[in-house]
Amino acid sequence: MITKEEITIKVPSEVAEAYRNASEEEREQLQLIIAAIMQSQFTTNRQEAICAQRSSEAIARLRKTMDKASLEAQERGLTPEILESILNDDE
């Protein structure tokens, strides 16, 4: 069974009045709808944060790999001039 807990949120006066004037069944339906919207929003935010973290980690790994490749190329004698010559060779 899901435990329910009461929270307080601020809404415009007209909304608060309409809620107070609603039937018990209407209030229960609204509570379910609001809870579903909030749950969806929080889940989406968490998923976006996870994706951003993974993307950041992937970029860091790519940079590390590129730095390693650059260092190895320099250690083997590749200079900017040689690289430019290789890149322009097709032209």
All heavy atoms as an XYZ file, in Angstrom:
719
protein
N       0.831     -1.181      0.000
C       0.000      0.000      0.000
C       0.876      1.245      0.000
O       1.881      1.309      0.680
C      -0.911     -0.012      1.227
C      -1.850      1.147      1.287
S      -2.958      0.954      2.703
C      -3.652      2.561      2.707
N       0.496      2.231     -0.775
C       1.246      3.478     -0.868
C       0.875      4.379      0.300
O      -0.291      4.618      0.575
C       0.943      4.198     -2.205
C       1.406      3.326     -3.378
C       1.598      5.555     -2.241
C       1.065      3.895     -4.726
N       1.898      4.861      0.975
C       1.684      5.799      2.074
C       1.461      7.183      1.492
O       2.213      7.614      0.611
C       2.913      5.825      2.999
O       3.169      4.510      3.446
C       2.688      6.743      4.174
N       0.466      7.857      1.973
C       0.183      9.210      1.499
C       0.561     10.204      2.583
O       0.433      9.932      3.766
C      -1.294      9.362      1.138
C      -1.687      8.547     -0.069
C      -3.108      8.833     -0.466
C      -3.480      8.022     -1.694
N      -4.843      8.307     -2.128
N       1.033     11.349      2.121
C       1.459     12.392      3.029
C       0.916     13.721      2.523
O       0.875     13.971      1.327
C       2.990     12.416      3.057
C       3.575     13.226      4.159
C       5.080     13.032      4.237
O       5.553     11.906      4.011
O       5.764     14.027      4.522
N       0.535     14.557      3.426
C      -0.030     15.855      3.063
C       1.087     16.871      2.871
O       2.052     16.915      3.637
C      -0.967     16.336      4.169
C      -1.748     17.581      3.799
C      -2.794     17.934      4.842
O      -3.538     17.033      5.264
O      -2.847     19.116      5.225
N       0.953     17.683      1.815
C       1.880     18.787      1.574
C       1.057     20.050      1.341
O      -0.160     19.975      1.101
C       2.806     18.531      0.367
C       2.003     18.419     -0.932
C       3.679     17.301      0.597
C       2.855     18.405     -2.198
N       1.695     21.173      1.380
C       1.023     22.443      1.116
C       1.702     23.097     -0.071
O       2.932     23.187     -0.113
C       1.130     23.373      2.338
O       0.560     22.713      3.460
C       0.404     24.679      2.101
N       0.909     23.542     -1.036
C       1.447     24.275     -2.181
C       0.655     25.563     -2.336
O      -0.522     25.634     -1.965
C       1.403     23.447     -3.487
C      -0.028     23.048     -3.845
C       2.289     22.221     -3.391
C      -0.165     22.401     -5.206
N       1.307     26.575     -2.870
C       0.633     27.849     -3.097
C       0.052     27.858     -4.499
O       0.726     27.481     -5.467
C       1.603     29.007     -2.907
C       2.048     29.160     -1.475
C       2.907     30.380     -1.289
C       3.295     30.474      0.181
N       3.874     31.750      0.508
N      -1.206     28.269     -4.576
C      -1.911     28.376     -5.854
C      -2.658     29.708     -5.862
O      -2.887     30.307     -4.803
C      -2.898     27.201     -6.054
C      -2.159     25.875     -6.151
C      -3.940     27.157     -4.959
N      -3.096     30.162     -7.026
C      -3.896     31.386     -7.068
C      -5.179     31.223     -6.239
O      -5.708     30.116     -6.089
C      -4.218     31.546     -8.559
C      -3.124     30.808     -9.267
C      -2.786     29.660     -8.366
N      -5.669     32.318     -5.713
C      -6.865     32.306     -4.846
C      -8.055     31.617     -5.500
O      -8.785     30.872     -4.844
C      -7.257     33.735     -4.471
O      -6.216     34.344     -3.761
N      -8.228     31.848     -6.796
C      -9.374     31.258     -7.495
C      -9.272     29.736     -7.509
O     -10.276     29.029     -7.393
C      -9.472     31.781     -8.943
C      -9.569     33.278     -9.080
C      -8.208     33.978     -9.009
O      -7.179     33.402     -9.410
O      -8.190     35.120     -8.522
N      -8.073     29.229     -7.653
C      -7.862     27.782     -7.674
C      -8.158     27.200     -6.293
O      -8.829     26.172     -6.168
C      -6.423     27.438     -8.130
C      -6.145     25.951     -7.990
C      -6.195     27.895     -9.571
N      -7.660     27.878     -5.271
C      -7.901     27.406     -3.904
C      -9.395     27.386     -3.595
O      -9.909     26.425     -3.007
C      -7.161     28.292     -2.906
N     -10.086     28.423     -4.005
C     -11.528     28.483     -3.745
C     -12.264     27.380     -4.495
O     -13.146     26.712     -3.934
C     -12.085     29.848     -4.152
C     -13.551     30.021     -3.837
C     -14.080     31.399     -4.207
O     -13.287     32.296     -4.512
O     -15.314     31.552     -4.186
N     -11.903     27.162     -5.751
C     -12.552     26.112     -6.540
C     -12.291     24.746     -5.908
O     -13.194     23.902     -5.851
C     -12.029     26.143     -7.978
N     -11.087     24.541     -5.393
C     -10.757     23.265     -4.744
C     -11.600     23.079     -3.478
O     -12.152     22.004     -3.247
C      -9.262     23.213     -4.411
C      -8.832     21.908     -3.789
C      -8.586     20.795     -4.575
C      -8.693     21.783     -2.410
C      -8.202     19.587     -4.006
C      -8.314     20.583     -1.829
C      -8.065     19.490     -2.640
O      -7.702     18.298     -2.075
N     -11.705     24.114     -2.684
C     -12.504     24.022     -1.451
C     -13.977     23.763     -1.754
O     -14.660     23.075     -1.009
C     -12.354     25.302     -0.626
C     -11.040     25.384      0.132
C     -11.038     26.540      1.123
N     -11.115     27.847      0.487
C     -10.065     28.559      0.083
N      -8.852     28.094      0.275
N     -10.234     29.732     -0.484
N     -14.460     24.283     -2.873
C     -15.869     24.118     -3.247
C     -16.135     22.804     -3.989
O     -17.288     22.465     -4.237
C     -16.348     25.296     -4.104
C     -16.400     26.589     -3.306
O     -16.599     26.583     -2.096
N     -16.205     27.706     -3.991
N     -15.093     22.087     -4.358
C     -15.261     20.832     -5.094
C     -15.768     19.740     -4.152
O     -15.584     19.803     -2.939
C     -13.915     20.420     -5.709
N     -16.384     18.729     -4.765
C     -16.845     17.594     -3.962
C     -15.635     16.766     -3.517
O     -14.532     16.918     -4.053
C     -17.785     16.711     -4.799
O     -17.054     16.043     -5.817
N     -15.856     15.897     -2.556
C     -14.773     15.037     -2.062
C     -14.205     14.189     -3.195
O     -12.990     14.021     -3.313
C     -15.288     14.146     -0.921
C     -14.233     13.256     -0.300
C     -13.121     14.035      0.380
O     -13.379     15.144      0.892
O     -11.977     13.538      0.397
N     -15.076     13.674     -4.035
C     -14.625     12.853     -5.170
C     -13.781     13.679     -6.133
O     -12.741     13.210     -6.614
C     -15.841     12.273     -5.911
C     -15.461     11.335     -7.045
C     -16.681     10.752     -7.747
O     -17.758     10.664     -7.131
O     -16.538     10.404     -8.928
N     -14.198     14.910     -6.423
C     -13.433     15.782     -7.319
C     -12.065     16.110     -6.708
O     -11.049     16.101     -7.411
C     -14.191     17.076     -7.594
C     -15.425     16.885     -8.459
C     -16.280     18.140     -8.534
O     -16.420     18.849     -7.522
O     -16.805     18.393     -9.643
N     -12.024     16.372     -5.400
C     -10.749     16.666     -4.731
C      -9.816     15.454     -4.791
O      -8.616     15.595     -5.036
C     -10.993     17.113     -3.282
C     -11.525     18.546     -3.183
C     -11.440     19.087     -1.775
N     -12.227     18.318     -0.818
C     -13.488     18.565     -0.479
N     -14.122     19.578     -1.032
N     -14.115     17.814      0.402
N     -10.357     14.262     -4.585
C      -9.543     13.053     -4.659
C      -8.978     12.858     -6.058
O      -7.807     12.501     -6.225
C     -10.358     11.829     -4.233
C     -10.627     11.768     -2.749
C     -11.510     10.601     -2.344
O     -11.791      9.724     -3.194
O     -11.926     10.564     -1.172
N      -9.803     13.112     -7.082
C      -9.336     12.986     -8.460
C      -8.236     14.014     -8.747
O      -7.226     13.704     -9.379
C     -10.497     13.159     -9.439
C     -11.457     11.994     -9.435
C     -12.659     12.230    -10.335
O     -12.869     13.317    -10.857
N     -13.462     11.189    -10.508
N      -8.445     15.242     -8.273
C      -7.430     16.279     -8.468
C      -6.126     15.913     -7.762
O      -5.038     16.121     -8.301
C      -7.936     17.630     -7.950
C      -8.977     18.320     -8.829
C      -9.605     19.492     -8.090
C      -8.336     18.782    -10.125
N      -6.238     15.354     -6.573
C      -5.039     14.949     -5.841
C      -4.261     13.890     -6.622
O      -3.024     13.955     -6.712
C      -5.413     14.418     -4.449
C      -5.906     15.498     -3.513
C      -6.501     14.939     -2.236
O      -6.319     13.766     -1.901
N      -7.226     15.780     -1.512
N      -4.992     12.937     -7.191
C      -4.327     11.900     -7.993
C      -3.652     12.489     -9.226
O      -2.533     12.121     -9.576
C      -5.333     10.818     -8.401
C      -5.853      9.920     -7.281
C      -6.986      9.033     -7.797
C      -4.728      9.072     -6.703
N      -4.338     13.409     -9.876
C      -3.790     14.045    -11.078
C      -2.545     14.858    -10.736
O      -1.509     14.758    -11.410
C      -4.856     14.929    -11.761
C      -5.955     14.051    -12.350
C      -4.236     15.822    -12.835
C      -7.195     14.813    -12.788
N      -2.642     15.654     -9.680
C      -1.498     16.481     -9.275
C      -0.319     15.604     -8.874
O       0.833     15.866     -9.247
C      -1.899     17.446     -8.143
C      -2.878     18.490     -8.696
C      -0.681     18.120     -7.525
C      -3.574     19.309     -7.638
N      -0.582     14.546     -8.129
C       0.487     13.630     -7.719
C       1.152     13.005     -8.945
O       2.389     12.888     -9.008
C      -0.062     12.553     -6.793
N       0.352     12.616     -9.932
C       0.901     12.006    -11.151
C       1.755     13.011    -11.920
O       2.840     12.667    -12.420
C      -0.220     11.479    -12.032
N       1.293     14.249    -12.009
C       2.056     15.287    -12.713
C       3.387     15.530    -12.001
O       4.448     15.591    -12.638
C       1.242     16.594    -12.810
C       0.074     16.411    -13.779
C       2.127     17.769    -13.244
C      -0.933     17.545    -13.752
N       3.326     15.653    -10.681
C       4.555     15.906     -9.925
C       5.518     14.734    -10.042
O       6.724     14.929    -10.227
C       4.216     16.203     -8.467
C       3.502     17.532     -8.280
S       3.017     17.848     -6.580
C       4.607     18.194     -5.856
N       5.005     13.514     -9.945
C       5.863     12.327    -10.068
C       6.525     12.289    -11.437
O       7.715     12.017    -11.554
C       5.049     11.053     -9.836
C       5.881      9.796     -9.879
C       6.913      9.743     -8.763
O       6.613     10.080     -7.632
N       8.115      9.334     -9.090
N       5.750     12.577    -12.471
C       6.279     12.587    -13.823
C       7.373     13.638    -13.977
O       8.427     13.387    -14.564
C       5.154     12.855    -14.819
O       5.664     13.012    -16.114
N       7.140     14.816    -13.421
C       8.114     15.907    -13.504
C       9.408     15.538    -12.792
O      10.492     15.730    -13.322
C       7.528     17.187    -12.894
C       8.456     18.379    -12.952
C       8.726     18.841    -14.365
O       7.846     18.814    -15.214
N       9.936     19.252    -14.644
N       9.303     14.991    -11.597
C      10.495     14.628    -10.838
C      11.251     13.493    -11.511
O      12.479     13.476    -11.536
C      10.144     14.265     -9.397
C       9.609     15.432     -8.610
C       8.537     15.272     -7.761
C      10.170     16.689     -8.725
C       8.031     16.347     -7.031
C       9.679     17.771     -8.008
C       8.610     17.600     -7.154
N      10.522     12.531    -12.080
C      11.158     11.417    -12.787
C      11.896     11.942    -14.014
O      13.032     11.552    -14.276
C      10.109     10.364    -13.194
O       9.470      9.882    -12.010
C      10.734      9.206    -13.945
N      11.257     12.845    -14.761
C      11.873     13.430    -15.950
C      13.130     14.201    -15.573
O      14.164     14.072    -16.231
C      10.875     14.353    -16.674
O       9.738     13.585    -17.067
C      11.493     14.995    -17.899
N      13.052     14.989    -14.506
C      14.227     15.752    -14.074
C      15.374     14.833    -13.699
O      16.529     15.104    -14.029
C      13.869     16.657    -12.885
C      13.007     17.830    -13.291
O      12.885     18.150    -14.457
N      12.397     18.470    -12.313
N      15.083     13.742    -13.004
C      16.136     12.794    -12.622
C      16.746     12.147    -13.861
O      17.959     11.991    -13.952
C      15.574     11.724    -11.684
C      15.484     12.176    -10.233
C      15.239     10.999     -9.306
N      13.969     10.348     -9.544
C      12.829     10.668     -8.940
N      12.802     11.612     -8.039
N      11.712     10.033     -9.228
N      15.895     11.776    -14.815
C      16.394     11.139    -16.034
C      17.270     12.106    -16.821
O      18.304     11.718    -17.361
C      15.233     10.650    -16.888
C      14.528      9.448    -16.305
C      13.258      9.081    -17.059
O      12.718      9.876    -17.822
N      12.775      7.874    -16.841
N      16.862     13.380    -16.882
C      17.665     14.375    -17.585
C      19.010     14.574    -16.901
O      20.037     14.707    -17.560
C      16.906     15.702    -17.672
C      15.738     15.658    -18.640
C      14.879     16.915    -18.609
O      15.125     17.809    -17.761
O      13.961     17.007    -19.425
N      19.010     14.567    -15.579
C      20.262     14.715    -14.832
C      21.181     13.527    -15.090
O      22.394     13.691    -15.269
C      19.978     14.857    -13.338
N      20.616     12.327    -15.134
C      21.409     11.124    -15.402
C      21.990     11.185    -16.806
O      23.169     10.891    -17.016
C      20.553      9.854    -15.200
C      20.262      9.651    -13.708
C      21.250      8.630    -15.789
C      19.212      8.601    -13.418
N      21.171     11.601    -17.784
C      21.657     11.709    -19.172
C      22.757     12.753    -19.281
O      23.751     12.538    -19.983
C      20.501     12.065    -20.109
S      19.371     10.701    -20.405
N      22.592     13.878    -18.598
C      23.611     14.929    -18.628
C      24.913     14.415    -18.020
O      26.000     14.684    -18.538
C      23.126     16.167    -17.890
N      24.804     13.672    -16.928
C      25.987     13.110    -16.277
C      26.688     12.129    -17.211
O      27.908     12.163    -17.358
C      25.588     12.409    -14.970
C      26.722     11.709    -14.265
C      27.762     12.661    -13.714
O      27.447     13.801    -13.393
N      28.989     12.218    -13.615
N      25.910     11.262    -17.852
C      26.508     10.282    -18.772
C      27.160     10.970    -19.955
O      28.225     10.570    -20.422
C      25.445      9.295    -19.244
C      25.046      8.316    -18.169
C      24.025      7.322    -18.645
N      23.650      6.408    -17.579
C      22.557      5.704    -17.566
N      21.711      5.778    -18.585
N      22.279      4.894    -16.570
N      26.513     12.022    -20.466
C      27.062     12.770    -21.585
C      28.377     13.433    -21.189
O      29.354     13.393    -21.928
C      26.065     13.827    -22.054
O      26.604     14.598    -23.089
N      28.397     14.008    -20.007
C      29.610     14.647    -19.499
C      30.735     13.627    -19.356
O      31.888     13.909    -19.702
C      29.307     15.307    -18.160
O      30.465     15.872    -17.610
N      30.407     12.451    -18.844
C      31.411     11.392    -18.696
C      31.924     10.925    -20.058
O      33.116     10.674    -20.225
C      30.823     10.226    -17.915
C      30.568     10.544    -16.451
C      29.751      9.487    -15.730
O      29.323      8.500    -16.377
O      29.530      9.651    -14.520
N      31.023     10.832    -21.037
C      31.422     10.404    -22.380
C      32.357     11.432    -23.012
O      33.356     11.069    -23.648
C      30.189     10.188    -23.260
N      32.056     12.704    -22.830
C      32.916     13.765    -23.364
C      34.285     13.717    -22.702
O      35.318     13.847    -23.370
C      32.252     15.149    -23.185
C      31.032     15.252    -24.118
C      33.237     16.280    -23.454
C      30.157     16.457    -23.859
N      34.310     13.494    -21.388
C      35.582     13.401    -20.670
C      36.408     12.224    -21.183
O      37.630     12.346    -21.365
C      35.335     13.274    -19.168
N      35.745     11.074    -21.424
C      36.467      9.907    -21.959
C      37.015     10.190    -23.361
O      38.141      9.817    -23.690
C      35.550      8.682    -21.984
C      35.341      8.049    -20.631
C      34.688      6.668    -20.737
N      33.471      6.630    -21.522
C      32.251      6.879    -21.046
N      32.077      7.174    -19.779
N      31.195      6.809    -21.834
N      36.205     10.861    -24.188
C      36.639     11.203    -25.539
C      37.849     12.130    -25.493
O      38.832     11.924    -26.212
C      35.499     11.857    -26.326
C      35.854     12.364    -27.722
C      36.339     11.222    -28.603
C      34.656     13.057    -28.363
N      37.786     13.147    -24.641
C      38.925     14.073    -24.522
C      40.184     13.346    -24.057
O      41.277     13.600    -24.562
C      38.578     15.202    -23.558
C      37.640     16.218    -24.152
C      37.437     17.401    -23.242
N      36.591     18.378    -23.915
C      35.746     19.162    -23.307
N      35.626     19.111    -21.993
N      35.011     20.020    -23.989
N      40.024     12.450    -23.108
C      41.169     11.691    -22.596
C      41.767     10.838    -23.717
O      42.990     10.771    -23.875
C      40.724     10.815    -21.427
C      41.843     10.068    -20.764
C      41.360      9.272    -19.566
C      42.497      8.504    -18.920
N      42.043      7.724    -17.766
N      40.906     10.192    -24.499
C      41.371      9.364    -25.614
C      42.089     10.217    -26.654
O      43.153      9.837    -27.165
C      40.181      8.629    -26.261
O      39.562      7.802    -25.262
C      40.611      7.783    -27.443
N      41.521     11.377    -26.966
C      42.137     12.270    -27.948
C      43.489     12.792    -27.442
O      44.456     12.870    -28.208
C      41.187     13.426    -28.267
C      39.947     12.979    -29.037
S      38.713     14.274    -29.240
C      39.572     15.418    -30.289
N      43.559     13.147    -26.167
C      44.824     13.607    -25.591
C      45.881     12.511    -25.651
O      47.050     12.764    -25.974
C      44.628     14.063    -24.147
C      43.863     15.374    -24.036
O      43.733     16.087    -25.051
O      43.384     15.686    -22.916
N      45.466     11.283    -25.349
C      46.397     10.152    -25.389
C      46.900      9.920    -26.820
O      48.094      9.725    -27.043
C      45.704      8.897    -24.863
C      46.599      7.687    -24.799
C      45.871      6.486    -24.236
C      46.765      5.253    -24.246
N      46.060      4.057    -23.810
N      45.986      9.971    -27.787
C      46.378      9.772    -29.189
C      47.326     10.874    -29.640
O      48.318     10.622    -30.342
C      45.139      9.734    -30.078
N      47.047     12.104    -29.237
C      47.908     13.233    -29.594
C      49.300     13.072    -29.001
O      50.309     13.278    -29.685
C      47.268     14.541    -29.099
O      48.126     15.630    -29.328
N      49.361     12.689    -27.740
C      50.652     12.487    -27.078
C      51.442     11.374    -27.758
O      52.648     11.526    -28.018
C      50.433     12.169    -25.599
C      51.693     12.015    -24.743
C      52.524     13.289    -24.768
C      51.305     11.661    -23.315
N      50.779     10.265    -28.066
C      51.464      9.153    -28.742
C      51.971      9.581    -30.117
O      53.079      9.214    -30.515
C      50.528      7.957    -28.870
C      50.276      7.240    -27.560
C      49.295      6.078    -27.695
O      48.956      5.691    -28.836
O      48.867      5.552    -26.642
N      51.164     10.370    -30.829
C      51.587     10.827    -32.158
C      52.806     11.735    -32.040
O      53.758     11.620    -32.827
C      50.434     11.557    -32.840
N      52.812     12.623    -31.057
C      53.962     13.513    -30.860
C      55.203     12.724    -30.469
O      56.309     13.016    -30.944
C      53.641     14.549    -29.779
C      52.628     15.592    -30.227
C      52.217     16.520    -29.090
O      52.849     16.571    -28.057
N      51.132     17.250    -29.304
N      55.030     11.716    -29.619
C      56.158     10.884    -29.201
C      56.747     10.120    -30.390
O      57.937      9.788    -30.399
C      55.727      9.905    -28.108
C      55.473     10.569    -26.771
C      54.871      9.619    -25.740
O      54.478      8.486    -26.102
O      54.773     10.026    -24.569
N      55.938      9.846    -31.393
C      56.394      9.110    -32.577
C      56.876     10.050    -33.677
O      57.137      9.625    -34.798
C      55.276      8.214    -33.102
C      54.949      7.091    -32.130
C      53.832      6.239    -32.603
N      53.552      5.186    -31.626
C      52.500      4.419    -31.644
N      51.605      4.544    -32.613
N      52.335      3.499    -30.725
N      56.938     11.355    -33.362
C      57.525     12.302    -34.308
C      56.545     13.099    -35.141
O      56.968     13.841    -36.031
N      55.273     12.973    -34.900
C      54.314     13.747    -35.684
C      54.355     15.199    -35.229
O      54.209     15.503    -34.051
C      52.886     13.191    -35.501
C      51.805     13.879    -36.334
C      52.048     13.669    -37.829
C      50.436     13.357    -35.953
N      54.586     16.087    -36.181
C      54.609     17.523    -35.886
C      53.369     18.160    -36.514
O      52.734     17.564    -37.405
C      55.860     18.190    -36.483
O      55.786     18.073    -37.912
C      57.138     17.546    -35.959
N      53.048     19.385    -36.117
C      51.913     20.062    -36.752
C      52.100     20.199    -38.267
O      51.146     20.080    -39.026
C      51.883     21.436    -36.068
C      52.494     21.200    -34.722
C      53.550     20.156    -34.975
N      53.337     20.410    -38.695
C      53.607     20.551    -40.130
C      53.345     19.237    -40.880
O      52.762     19.228    -41.972
C      55.056     21.013    -40.358
C      55.356     22.400    -39.852
C      55.568     22.484    -38.342
O      55.845     21.440    -37.686
O      55.426     23.596    -37.808
N      53.799     18.130    -40.301
C      53.572     16.818    -40.931
C      52.088     16.514    -40.970
O      51.557     16.044    -41.986
C      54.340     15.702    -40.172
C      55.851     15.916    -40.298
C      53.945     14.322    -40.683
C      56.685     14.991    -39.422
N      51.378     16.786    -39.875
C      49.939     16.563    -39.842
C      49.234     17.380    -40.889
O      48.374     16.866    -41.608
C      49.385     16.885    -38.439
C      47.874     16.736    -38.277
C      47.430     15.294    -38.581
C      47.448     17.139    -36.880
N      49.622     18.650    -41.041
C      48.986     19.506    -42.045
C      49.257     18.969    -43.449
O      48.366     18.938    -44.288
C      49.529     20.937    -41.933
C      48.815     21.902    -42.856
C      49.264     23.347    -42.664
O      49.836     23.653    -41.594
O      49.023     24.120    -43.573
N      50.464     18.487    -43.668
C      50.801     17.911    -44.961
C      49.973     16.669    -45.259
O      49.479     16.492    -46.376
C      52.297     17.554    -44.973
O      52.611     16.841    -46.150
N      49.782     15.838    -44.241
C      48.959     14.627    -44.419
C      47.510     15.001    -44.712
O      46.887     14.434    -45.614
C      49.041     13.740    -43.153
C      50.455     13.156    -43.004
C      47.984     12.630    -43.200
C      50.685     12.480    -41.653
N      46.993     15.968    -43.966
C      45.605     16.387    -44.158
C      45.362     17.041    -45.501
O      44.301     16.941    -46.080
C      45.169     17.327    -43.024
C      45.099     16.691    -41.629
C      44.817     17.751    -40.578
C      44.076     15.585    -41.582
N      46.387     17.751    -46.031
C      46.253     18.438    -47.312
C      46.633     17.552    -48.488
O      46.529     17.959    -49.630
C      47.120     19.704    -47.328
C      46.568     20.767    -46.402
O      45.368     20.857    -46.179
N      47.465     21.577    -45.845
N      47.083     16.339    -48.231
C      47.559     15.435    -49.259
C      46.479     15.079    -50.285
O      46.762     14.875    -51.448
C      48.099     14.146    -48.623
C      49.070     13.402    -49.521
O      49.658     14.046    -50.402
O      49.237     12.194    -49.315
N      45.219     15.036    -49.870
C      44.126     14.681    -50.768
C      43.766     15.801    -51.725
O      43.124     15.565    -52.730
C      42.872     14.283    -49.969
C      43.039     12.957    -49.267
O      43.938     12.184    -49.652
O      42.269     12.684    -48.319
N      44.169     16.987    -51.419
C      43.770     18.144    -52.247
C      44.567     18.280    -53.460
O      45.485     18.072    -53.931
C      43.855     19.437    -51.423
C      42.839     19.436    -50.309
C      42.954     20.689    -49.433
O      43.775     21.561    -49.712
O      42.207     20.771    -48.475
